[in-house]
Structure formats: structure tokens, C-alpha cells
């Protein structure tokens, strides 16, 4: 029988840096994907501001456009776009890991499962570009 000890041994805990996730690409990609959700929220706020400016009339929308043409806003929007692309690609690649569709009892390949996300993304991009460019 073990003897009682007033000071039981503490378990060993190795020191872990706050930057542990920089050590492997998998972890870095995960952190960047999670961080990219801030830019998704940023674009949501910008879109709401844009709709409010459009509802405010031509002068308000012109002021919004002038604000968006400032060099700092252009840089911020380019960085945000890159993070949004990362977010969309990584989430589309996660679909096959979360959804397991089957056809005649056979599980579909990861490409077949992720492809509809990419096709939908392409269609949405073309439609939005059509509205922006004024295609008829």
C-alpha cells in the first residue's frame, strides 16, 4: 500500500510557445482559415454600408465609392480578398471530410464531393461580375 505524501508529485508539463502553430503547415493553415473569418465579417460590414449608401441616394453612394478608392481601403480590400479566397478554398476542401455521399452504396471521391462547391462558387462569381460589369 502506498504511503501518504503531504506533497504529491506534480505531473510534468513542457513549456509550449504561444506560436506553436507556426511549426507545421497544417496548423498554420488551420489558424489562417479561422483568422479569415474576420475578413468574411469585414466584407459583410462593408456590404451593409454599401447597401445603406445606395439607399441614401446618389450622393451617399458616390461618397462610399470615393471612400473605397482610397489607397488604404484598396490595400485592405486586396488583403481581405486573399483571405476570403483562402477561406472559400479551405472550406470547400473540408466538405468531403464532413459529408460522405454515396452512390449505389459506394462512397464518392473527395473530388466529386468538393466539385459542386467550386462550381457554385464559379457560377456566383460570374453572376456577380455580370452585375458589376453591367452585362446584359
C-alpha positions as CSV (number, residue, x, y, z in Angstrom):
1,X,0.0,0.0,0.0
2,X,1.4,3.4,-1.0
3,X,2.3,5.7,1.9
4,X,0.5,9.1,2.1
5,X,2.6,12.0,1.0
6,X,1.8,15.5,2.1
7,X,3.3,16.8,-1.2
8,X,2.3,14.6,-4.1
9,X,4.5,14.8,-7.2
10,X,3.3,17.2,-9.8
11,X,3.0,16.0,-13.4
12,X,5.5,17.3,-15.9
13,X,4.2,19.9,-18.3
14,X,6.5,21.0,-21.0
15,X,6.6,24.7,-22.0
16,X,4.6,25.4,-25.1
17,X,5.2,28.6,-27.0
18,X,2.2,30.8,-28.0
19,X,3.5,30.4,-31.6
20,X,3.3,26.6,-31.6
21,X,1.1,26.7,-34.7
22,X,3.8,28.2,-36.9
23,X,5.8,24.9,-36.7
24,X,3.7,22.9,-39.2
25,X,1.9,24.0,-42.3
26,X,-1.3,22.1,-41.3
27,X,-1.6,24.0,-38.1
28,X,-0.8,27.3,-39.8
29,X,-3.4,26.7,-42.5
30,X,-6.0,26.0,-39.8
31,X,-5.2,29.2,-37.9
32,X,-5.2,31.2,-41.1
33,X,-8.6,29.7,-42.0
34,X,-10.0,30.6,-38.6
35,X,-8.5,34.1,-38.9
36,X,-10.0,34.6,-42.3
37,X,-13.5,34.6,-40.8
38,X,-12.7,38.1,-39.5
39,X,-12.4,39.2,-43.2
40,X,-15.7,37.5,-44.0
41,X,-17.2,39.6,-41.3
42,X,-15.4,42.7,-42.6
43,X,-16.9,42.2,-46.1
44,X,-20.3,41.7,-44.5
45,X,-20.0,45.1,-42.8
46,X,-18.7,46.8,-46.0
47,X,-21.7,45.3,-47.9
48,X,-24.1,46.6,-45.3
49,X,-22.5,50.0,-45.5
50,X,-22.7,49.8,-49.3
51,X,-26.4,49.0,-49.2
52,X,-27.0,51.8,-46.8
53,X,-25.2,54.2,-49.1
54,X,-27.2,53.0,-52.1
55,X,-30.4,53.6,-50.2
56,X,-29.1,57.1,-49.2
57,X,-29.1,58.3,-52.8
58,X,-26.6,59.1,-55.4
59,X,-24.5,61.5,-53.2
60,X,-24.2,58.9,-50.4
61,X,-23.2,56.2,-52.9
62,X,-20.6,58.5,-54.6
63,X,-19.1,59.2,-51.1
64,X,-19.0,55.4,-50.5
65,X,-17.2,54.9,-53.8
66,X,-14.7,57.7,-53.0
67,X,-14.0,56.0,-49.7
68,X,-13.4,52.7,-51.4
69,X,-11.0,54.3,-53.8
70,X,-8.6,55.5,-51.1
71,X,-5.3,53.7,-51.2
72,X,-5.6,52.3,-47.7
73,X,-9.0,50.8,-48.5
74,X,-7.7,49.3,-51.7
75,X,-4.9,47.6,-49.8
76,X,-7.2,46.4,-47.0
77,X,-9.7,45.0,-49.6
78,X,-7.0,43.2,-51.5
79,X,-5.7,41.5,-48.3
80,X,-9.3,40.7,-47.4
81,X,-10.0,39.2,-50.8
82,X,-6.9,37.0,-50.5
83,X,-8.2,35.8,-47.1
84,X,-11.7,35.3,-48.5
85,X,-10.3,33.1,-51.3
86,X,-8.3,31.1,-48.7
87,X,-11.5,30.8,-46.6
88,X,-13.6,29.6,-49.6
89,X,-11.0,27.1,-50.8
90,X,-10.3,25.6,-47.4
91,X,-13.9,25.3,-46.6
92,X,-14.7,23.7,-49.9
93,X,-11.9,21.2,-49.3
94,X,-13.4,20.4,-45.9
95,X,-16.7,19.3,-47.5
96,X,-15.5,15.8,-48.3
97,X,-14.3,15.3,-44.8
98,X,-17.7,16.2,-43.3
99,X,-20.1,14.8,-45.8
100,X,-20.0,11.3,-47.1
101,X,-22.4,11.0,-50.0
102,X,-22.8,7.6,-51.5
103,X,-24.0,6.4,-54.9
104,X,-25.3,2.8,-55.1
105,X,-23.6,2.1,-51.8
106,X,-20.1,3.4,-52.9
107,X,-18.7,6.4,-51.3
108,X,-18.0,9.2,-53.8
109,X,-14.5,10.5,-54.2
110,X,-13.3,13.7,-52.5
111,X,-13.1,15.5,-55.8
112,X,-16.7,14.5,-56.7
113,X,-17.9,15.8,-53.3
114,X,-16.0,19.1,-53.4
115,X,-16.6,19.9,-57.1
116,X,-20.2,21.2,-56.6
117,X,-18.8,23.8,-54.1
118,X,-16.3,25.0,-56.7
119,X,-18.9,25.1,-59.5
120,X,-21.3,27.0,-57.3
121,X,-18.5,29.4,-56.4
122,X,-17.7,29.9,-60.1
123,X,-21.3,30.5,-61.1
124,X,-21.8,33.0,-58.3
125,X,-18.6,34.8,-59.3
126,X,-19.8,35.1,-62.9
127,X,-23.2,36.3,-61.9
128,X,-21.8,39.0,-59.5
129,X,-19.2,40.0,-62.1
130,X,-22.1,40.3,-64.6
131,X,-23.9,42.7,-62.3
132,X,-20.8,44.7,-61.6
133,X,-19.8,45.0,-65.3
134,X,-23.3,45.7,-66.4
135,X,-23.6,42.6,-68.8
136,X,-26.9,42.1,-70.4
